Amino acid sequence: MKLPFAGRLLAVAMLTAVTAVMPLTAQIAQAADKPKVALVMKSLANEFFLTMEDGAKAYQKEHSGDFDLISNGIKDESDTASQIRIVEQMISSKVNALVIAPADSKALVAVIKKAQDAGITVVNIDNQLDPDVLKSKGITVPFVGPDNRKGSRLVGEYLAKQLTAGDEVGIIEGVSTTTNAQQRTAGFKDAMEAAQMKVVSTQSGNWEIGGGNKIAAAMLTEYPNLKALLAGNDSMALGVVAAVRAAGKAGKVQVVGYDNINAIKPMLKDGRVLATADQFAAKQAIFGIQTALKMIKGEKVDSANGVIETPVELVTKP
C-alpha cells in the first residue's frame, strides 16, 4: 500500500531519527568508557610545571579519543593543604586516574590512600612519595620519574672540574620534606665530597626564586670565600644569580641548577649559570599518564621496585 505524501514524510523522518540516534548513543557509550585522568602538579608559578602541563595537554590533544585530562596546580611549592584539597575534589569528581607530583612526600599519602580506596588509579611523578609512609598505610604507588641523585651528581661533578680541592661551596635545596630535594642535595654532596670540596652550608630556598635569592645573599655574606652555589632547581638558581650579581661576585662564584627551564638557557649561554640537569618536564607527565592508562586497562607495567625510571641529562653551555 502506498502511503500518502504526509505519511511517507513521517516515515522518512522517523527512519532518519533512528539512524541519527544510533551513532549518537554509540558516541555516548564511547565517551563513558573514556578514562578521566587528573594531573595534579606543584606550583604553576614554576616554569617547570607549566612546561609539564603544556606537554600533557598537547599529548591529550593528540590522543583525545583515549582519555580526558583535568590539570591542576597550586600557588606555591609549599601549599600542601591546597594540593590535598585538589585531590579530594578529584575524588569527588570520580576521576579514573590521578597522576600527582606531590608537594610533600609524606603529607599527601593519606589523601592518596583515600583516592585508591575510592577505586582511583594513582601514579606518582616528579617527587617520590615516602616509601615508609606508604608502607605504614598499606599501599603501593608506582613512581615514574628520574633518578634525582644521579642527575644532581652529574651537575656537581661538572662543577667540581672548575674548582680546586678545598674550595668552599653552599647548597640551596628545595622543600626539605620532599624526597627529590633530599636526593638532589645528596647527589650534590656526593660530587663535592668526592672532589674534596668543603660544603659550608645547606639551606632551603623552598624551590622558589625569592627563596633562592634570600638564602644565597645570606650565604655570600656569611661565607665570603664561597666559590660556588648549587641550587636544587633552576627557579632558585635564577634568584642565586641575582644575589651573586648584587654582591659584586659575578664570575667569581659559580652557579649551577637543575631542570633546564627556558629562563635559565640564556644564563647557560653567557656563563652566569655553569650547568643544569634536564629531566624533560614536557614528557614527565606524559610518562605518568601512559603508565596510568596501562594500569586502568590491566596491562603489565615494567618497574624496578615500584620505580619506572625516566631520563635525566647534564646540560652545559651550548
JONORCOR-V435329 format. One record per residue. N is the residue number from 1. SS is DSSP state (~ for helix, > for strand, _ for the rest). OMEGA is omega in radians with two decimals (* if undefined). NEAR is the number of other C-alpha atoms within 10 Angstrom. Layout:
# JONORCOR-V435329
((N & SS & OMEGA & NEAR) (N & SS & OMEGA & NEAR))
This chain:
# JONORCOR-V435329
((1 & _ & -3.11 & 3) (2 & _ & 3.13 & 6) (3 & _ & 3.00 & 9) (4 & _ & -3.05 & 8) (5 & ~ & -3.11 & 9) (6 & ~ & 3.13 & 9) (7 & ~ & 3.12 & 11) (8 & ~ & -3.14 & 12) (9 & ~ & 3.12 & 12) (10 & ~ & -3.14 & 11) (11 & ~ & 3.11 & 13) (12 & ~ & -3.13 & 12) (13 & ~ & -3.14 & 11) (14 & ~ & 3.13 & 12) (15 & ~ & 3.12 & 12) (16 & ~ & -3.14 & 11) (17 & ~ & -3.14 & 11) (18 & ~ & -3.11 & 11) (19 & ~ & 3.12 & 10) (20 & ~ & -3.09 & 11) (21 & ~ & -3.06 & 12) (22 & ~ & 3.11 & 11) (23 & ~ & 3.11 & 11) (24 & ~ & 3.10 & 11) (25 & ~ & 3.12 & 11) (26 & ~ & 3.12 & 11) (27 & ~ & 3.13 & 12) (28 & ~ & 3.12 & 12) (29 & ~ & 3.13 & 11) (30 & ~ & 3.14 & 12) (31 & ~ & -3.13 & 15) (32 & ~ & -3.13 & 10) (33 & ~ & -3.06 & 11) (34 & _ & -3.10 & 15) (35 & > & 3.06 & 19) (36 & > & -3.07 & 21) (37 & > & 3.08 & 25) (38 & > & 3.04 & 25) (39 & > & -3.12 & 27) (40 & > & -3.05 & 27) (41 & > & 3.04 & 25) (42 & > & -2.97 & 27) (43 & > & 3.06 & 23) (44 & _ & 2.97 & 18) (45 & _ & 3.11 & 16) (46 & _ & -3.09 & 20) (47 & ~ & -3.13 & 18) (48 & ~ & -3.08 & 22) (49 & ~ & 3.01 & 23) (50 & ~ & 3.09 & 18) (51 & ~ & 3.09 & 20) (52 & ~ & -3.13 & 20) (53 & ~ & 3.13 & 25) (54 & ~ & 3.12 & 16) (55 & ~ & 3.14 & 19) (56 & ~ & -3.14 & 25) (57 & ~ & 3.12 & 21) (58 & ~ & 3.14 & 13) (59 & ~ & 3.14 & 17) (60 & ~ & 3.13 & 18) (61 & ~ & 3.12 & 14) (62 & ~ & -3.09 & 10) (63 & _ & -3.04 & 11) (64 & _ & 3.11 & 13) (65 & _ & -3.05 & 12) (66 & _ & -3.12 & 15) (67 & > & 3.00 & 17) (68 & > & -3.07 & 18) (69 & > & 2.97 & 18) (70 & > & -3.13 & 14) (71 & > & -3.12 & 16) (72 & > & 3.04 & 17) (73 & > & -3.13 & 23) (74 & > & -3.00 & 20) (75 & _ & 3.08 & 14) (76 & _ & -2.96 & 17) (77 & _ & -3.06 & 22) (78 & _ & -3.11 & 21) (79 & _ & -3.06 & 15) (80 & ~ & -3.10 & 18) (81 & ~ & 3.13 & 13) (82 & ~ & 3.13 & 16) (83 & ~ & 3.07 & 27) (84 & ~ & 3.13 & 21) (85 & ~ & 3.12 & 12) (86 & ~ & 3.13 & 18) (87 & ~ & 3.12 & 22) (88 & ~ & 3.08 & 16) (89 & ~ & 3.13 & 12) (90 & ~ & 3.07 & 23) (91 & ~ & 3.12 & 23) (92 & ~ & 3.14 & 11) (93 & _ & 3.11 & 11) (94 & _ & 3.03 & 16) (95 & _ & 3.13 & 21) (96 & _ & -3.11 & 23) (97 & > & 3.10 & 26) (98 & > & 3.06 & 27) (99 & > & -2.93 & 26) (100 & > & 2.95 & 30) (101 & _ & -2.98 & 29) (102 & _ & 3.10 & 27) (103 & _ & 3.13 & 31) (104 & _ & -3.04 & 25) (105 & _ & -3.11 & 20) (106 & _ & -2.99 & 18) (107 & _ & -3.11 & 18) (108 & _ & -3.01 & 22) (109 & ~ & -3.09 & 22) (110 & ~ & -3.12 & 14) (111 & ~ & 3.07 & 16) (112 & ~ & 3.04 & 27) (113 & ~ & 3.12 & 19) (114 & ~ & 3.12 & 14) (115 & ~ & 3.12 & 23) (116 & ~ & 3.11 & 17) (117 & ~ & 3.12 & 12) (118 & _ & 3.09 & 14) (119 & _ & -3.12 & 14) (120 & _ & 3.05 & 21) (121 & > & -3.08 & 21) (122 & > & 3.05 & 27) (123 & > & -3.10 & 26) (124 & > & 3.07 & 24) (125 & > & 3.00 & 27) (126 & _ & -3.10 & 25) (127 & _ & -3.01 & 23) (128 & _ & 3.06 & 26) (129 & _ & -3.09 & 27) (130 & _ & -3.09 & 17) (131 & ~ & -3.12 & 17) (132 & ~ & 3.12 & 10) (133 & ~ & 3.06 & 16) (134 & ~ & -3.13 & 19) (135 & ~ & -3.13 & 10) (136 & ~ & 3.11 & 9) (137 & _ & 3.11 & 13) (138 & _ & -3.12 & 9) (139 & _ & 3.01 & 15) (140 & _ & 3.12 & 15) (141 & _ & 3.13 & 19) (142 & > & 3.08 & 21) (143 & > & 3.10 & 26) (144 & > & -3.11 & 27) (145 & > & -3.07 & 25) (146 & _ & 2.99 & 24) (147 & _ & -3.05 & 20) (148 & ~ & 3.13 & 27) (149 & ~ & 3.12 & 19) (150 & ~ & -3.12 & 21) (151 & ~ & -3.12 & 24) (152 & ~ & 3.08 & 33) (153 & ~ & 3.08 & 23) (154 & ~ & 3.12 & 23) (155 & ~ & -3.13 & 26) (156 & ~ & 3.13 & 28) (157 & ~ & 3.10 & 18) (158 & ~ & 3.10 & 19) (159 & ~ & -3.07 & 23) (160 & ~ & 3.14 & 20) (161 & _ & -3.14 & 10) (162 & _ & -3.07 & 11) (163 & _ & 3.10 & 17) (164 & _ & 3.13 & 12) (165 & _ & -3.12 & 14) (166 & _ & 3.12 & 13) (167 & _ & 3.12 & 18) (168 & > & 3.10 & 21) (169 & > & 3.08 & 24) (170 & > & 3.13 & 25) (171 & > & 3.08 & 25) (172 & > & -3.04 & 29) (173 & > & 3.11 & 27) (174 & _ & 3.13 & 28) (175 & _ & -2.93 & 21) (176 & _ & -3.13 & 17) (177 & _ & -3.12 & 16) (178 & _ & -3.10 & 20) (179 & ~ & -3.10 & 23) (180 & ~ & 3.05 & 24) (181 & ~ & -3.14 & 23) (182 & ~ & -3.12 & 17) (183 & ~ & 3.12 & 22) (184 & ~ & 3.07 & 28) (185 & ~ & 3.14 & 26) (186 & ~ & 3.12 & 17) (187 & ~ & 3.07 & 23) (188 & ~ & -3.12 & 27) (189 & ~ & 3.08 & 24) (190 & ~ & -3.08 & 19) (191 & ~ & -3.10 & 21) (192 & ~ & 3.14 & 23) (193 & ~ & 3.12 & 16) (194 & ~ & -3.13 & 12) (195 & _ & 3.10 & 19) (196 & _ & 2.99 & 16) (197 & _ & -3.12 & 19) (198 & > & 3.09 & 16) (199 & > & -3.03 & 19) (200 & > & -3.12 & 14) (201 & > & 3.01 & 14) (202 & > & -3.10 & 17) (203 & > & -3.10 & 19) (204 & > & 3.00 & 19) (205 & _ & 3.05 & 28) (206 & _ & 3.08 & 24) (207 & _ & -2.96 & 26) (208 & _ & -3.11 & 24) (209 & ~ & -3.12 & 21) (210 & ~ & 3.12 & 18) (211 & ~ & 3.10 & 22) (212 & ~ & -3.14 & 30) (213 & ~ & -3.11 & 23) (214 & ~ & -3.11 & 16) (215 & ~ & 3.14 & 23) (216 & ~ & -3.14 & 29) (217 & ~ & 3.13 & 20) (218 & ~ & 3.14 & 11) (219 & ~ & -3.12 & 23) (220 & ~ & 3.09 & 21) (221 & ~ & -3.09 & 11) (222 & ~ & -3.10 & 12) (223 & _ & -3.05 & 14) (224 & _ & -3.13 & 11) (225 & _ & 3.13 & 14) (226 & > & 3.10 & 21) (227 & > & -3.13 & 21) (228 & > & 3.04 & 24) (229 & > & -3.10 & 27) (230 & > & -3.09 & 31) (231 & > & -3.09 & 32) (232 & _ & 2.95 & 33) (233 & _ & -3.05 & 30) (234 & ~ & 3.07 & 31) (235 & ~ & 3.10 & 30) (236 & ~ & 3.13 & 31) (237 & ~ & 3.08 & 32) (238 & ~ & 3.10 & 24) (239 & ~ & 3.12 & 22) (240 & ~ & 3.13 & 33) (241 & ~ & 3.12 & 26) (242 & ~ & 3.14 & 20) (243 & ~ & 3.11 & 22) (244 & ~ & 3.11 & 23) (245 & ~ & -3.13 & 15) (246 & ~ & 3.14 & 11) (247 & _ & -3.14 & 14) (248 & _ & -3.07 & 11) (249 & _ & 3.09 & 16) (250 & _ & -3.11 & 16) (251 & _ & 3.14 & 13) (252 & _ & 3.12 & 13) (253 & _ & -3.14 & 19) (254 & > & 3.13 & 24) (255 & > & 3.02 & 28) (256 & > & -3.13 & 30) (257 & _ & -3.10 & 29) (258 & _ & 3.04 & 28) (259 & _ & -3.12 & 24) (260 & _ & 3.06 & 25) (261 & _ & -3.08 & 22) (262 & ~ & -3.08 & 12) (263 & ~ & -3.09 & 12) (264 & ~ & -3.01 & 20) (265 & ~ & 3.07 & 20) (266 & ~ & -3.14 & 13) (267 & ~ & 3.01 & 17) (268 & ~ & -3.08 & 20) (269 & ~ & -3.09 & 14) (270 & ~ & 3.02 & 11) (271 & _ & 3.10 & 16) (272 & _ & 3.01 & 24) (273 & _ & -3.06 & 25) (274 & _ & -3.07 & 21) (275 & > & 3.03 & 29) (276 & > & 3.10 & 34) (277 & > & 3.12 & 26) (278 & > & 3.07 & 18) (279 & _ & 2.96 & 24) (280 & _ & -3.07 & 21) (281 & ~ & -3.06 & 22) (282 & ~ & -3.09 & 20) (283 & ~ & -3.03 & 20) (284 & ~ & 3.13 & 24) (285 & ~ & 3.13 & 32) (286 & ~ & 3.10 & 23) (287 & ~ & 3.13 & 19) (288 & ~ & 3.13 & 26) (289 & ~ & 3.12 & 28) (290 & ~ & 3.11 & 13) (291 & ~ & 3.14 & 24) (292 & ~ & -3.13 & 26) (293 & ~ & 3.07 & 20) (294 & ~ & -3.12 & 12) (295 & ~ & 3.12 & 16) (296 & ~ & -3.13 & 14) (297 & ~ & -3.12 & 9) (298 & _ & 3.14 & 9) (299 & _ & -3.13 & 11) (300 & _ & 3.09 & 9) (301 & _ & -3.13 & 14) (302 & _ & 3.13 & 10) (303 & _ & 3.06 & 12) (304 & > & -3.10 & 10) (305 & _ & 3.10 & 8) (306 & _ & -3.11 & 14) (307 & > & 3.02 & 18) (308 & > & -2.99 & 19) (309 & > & 3.10 & 14) (310 & _ & -3.00 & 14) (311 & _ & 2.95 & 14) (312 & _ & -3.04 & 20) (313 & > & 3.04 & 19) (314 & > & 3.09 & 20) (315 & > & 3.13 & 20) (316 & _ & -3.10 & 18) (317 & _ & -3.13 & 14) (318 & _ & * & 8))
